[in-house]
Amino acid sequence: MLQLKFIATTTFGLEATVKREIQKLEFENISTTDGAVYFTGNETVIPKANIHLRSADRVLLVMGQFKAFSFDELFEKTKSLNWSDWIPKEGNFYVTGKSIKSQLYSVPDCQSIVEKAIVENLKKKYKIDWFEKTGALYKIQVAILKDVVTLTIDTTGSSLHKRGYRDSAVIAPLKETLASALIELSFWKKDRIFLDPTCGSGTLPIEAAMIAKNIAPGISRKFVSEEWKNIPAQYWKDVRSKAYSDINVDFTPEIFGSDINPKAIEMAKHNAVNAGVDDCIRFETKPFNEITLKGDYGVCICNPPYAERMGILEDVENLYRDMGKIFRKNKTWSFYTITSHEEFEKLYGKKADKKRKLFNGNVKIDYYQYYGLKPPVDK
Ligand SMILES: C[S@@+](CC[C@H](N)C(=O)[O-])C[C@H]1O[C@@H](n2cnc3c(N)ncnc32)[C@H](O)[C@@H]1O
């Protein structure tokens, strides 16, 4: 089997979370840069990484990495790579691009040069002059950063946050990948109570339930590289059947989701059915200030409105005050929230134990973390 190099792309701030997931999957030579985690492995990595990674956006196969300061250099070095190892005669390939702080800054020119170089390479290999492009899709990316060119082929297709269960959502739903990362970054474990009191379409409770039941996030969706001839269908089957057999069917976590909007609760229930976790989440329509914290050592993780994307500022600020009123006085519950509102801690009435800078789409947010007491025996 070939030794291949991959990049798991991610949102800025989540590199360490994705790195931990990659370590758990036992891939090799792991290193991180901004928004990317590099690792190596053979072809079986493609189904494994795509089906199992919870917080990464996509998995790219690295075809080559080199310095280029001129179009000639870009053309020759691209042409010398082994494109036919992956792209068959009938492959439907196209090139996207980006360039940051580099001499080759014209992205359309770089894209067209890379495409020409690949065509020249494949023409020679397949001894044809014209490519029908009727076969599987190969989305190639030329990414140039400080004159270092990275050429990749996307193995994922539609982004990994599209698990397939969320076919209805509120105005500003959380990406499933970010929801999963927020849970990963918290102290929640599957035997502690989980609560999201502004759950919208249910993303956080559903992701928590999938983690608790060990349901692989990509178990029931398709990936672009499933159409690629050089990854035998059996690899995908093997990874999926192992993922199915690893589901913790006998465990029912205690997960709660509520929201002021009854339509959101309808969507959340529907999405939970799609995800196969409706049996372990109790959803109800309820305004935040009416929630009661049942049991001890629960963990609340929420994504309230922050007025930037939805909500009226005064209502949002009152909601943040209510958060403080309910959670500040409870010693055992932990409370986590994201917001872009700079005055959150003042409104909540307490400085967070930890604050982490993240991005929700293009919006800069902070992840505020208030730690309750640890359970006597932290299982
Ligand atoms: C940003 S959305 C949550 C999106 C959710 N994470 C998802 O992925 O769909 C914020 C949610 O807070 C709810 N909300 C706003 N004010 C509330 C309140 N006072 N009590 C409970 N829910 C509230 C809204 O109805 C909305 O569904």
The ligand as a MOL file (V3000), in Angstrom:
LIG
                    3D

  0  0  0     0  0            999 V3000
M  V30 BEGIN CTAB
M  V30 COUNTS 27 29 0 0 0
M  V30 BEGIN ATOM
M  V30 1 C -28.2390 30.5560 17.4310 0
M  V30 2 S -29.7400 29.7210 17.6570 0 CHG=1
M  V30 3 C -29.2660 28.1260 18.1720 0
M  V30 4 C -28.9190 27.2860 17.0000 0
M  V30 5 C -28.6880 25.8530 17.3630 0
M  V30 6 N -27.4260 25.6430 18.0390 0
M  V30 7 C -28.7490 25.0200 16.0770 0
M  V30 8 O -27.7230 24.4620 15.6800 0
M  V30 9 O -29.7870 24.9710 15.4550 0 CHG=-1
M  V30 10 C -30.3220 30.4050 19.1530 0
M  V30 11 C -31.6150 29.7950 19.6650 0
M  V30 12 O -31.9160 30.4060 20.9060 0
M  V30 13 C -33.3160 30.4380 21.0560 0
M  V30 14 N -33.6630 31.4270 22.0900 0
M  V30 15 C -33.5780 32.7770 22.0210 0
M  V30 16 N -33.9850 33.3170 23.1770 0
M  V30 17 C -34.3050 32.3010 24.0050 0
M  V30 18 C -34.7710 32.2110 25.3480 0
M  V30 19 N -34.9830 33.3150 26.0620 0
M  V30 20 N -34.9900 31.0000 25.8790 0
M  V30 21 C -34.7680 29.8680 25.1540 0
M  V30 22 N -34.3450 29.8820 23.8780 0
M  V30 23 C -34.0980 31.0800 23.3110 0
M  V30 24 C -33.8080 30.7900 19.6530 0
M  V30 25 O -35.1570 30.4000 19.4960 0
M  V30 26 C -32.8340 30.0180 18.7650 0
M  V30 27 O -33.3710 28.7840 18.3670 0
M  V30 END ATOM
M  V30 BEGIN BOND
M  V30 1 1 1 2
M  V30 2 1 2 3
M  V30 3 1 2 10
M  V30 4 1 3 4
M  V30 5 1 4 5
M  V30 6 1 5 6
M  V30 7 1 5 7
M  V30 8 2 7 8
M  V30 9 1 7 9
M  V30 10 1 10 11
M  V30 11 1 11 12
M  V30 12 1 11 26
M  V30 13 1 12 13
M  V30 14 1 13 14
M  V30 15 1 13 24
M  V30 16 1 14 15
M  V30 17 1 14 23
M  V30 18 2 15 16
M  V30 19 1 16 17
M  V30 20 1 17 18
M  V30 21 2 17 23
M  V30 22 1 18 19
M  V30 23 2 18 20
M  V30 24 1 20 21
M  V30 25 2 21 22
M  V30 26 1 22 23
M  V30 27 1 24 25
M  V30 28 1 24 26
M  V30 29 1 26 27
M  V30 END BOND
M  V30 END CTAB
M  END
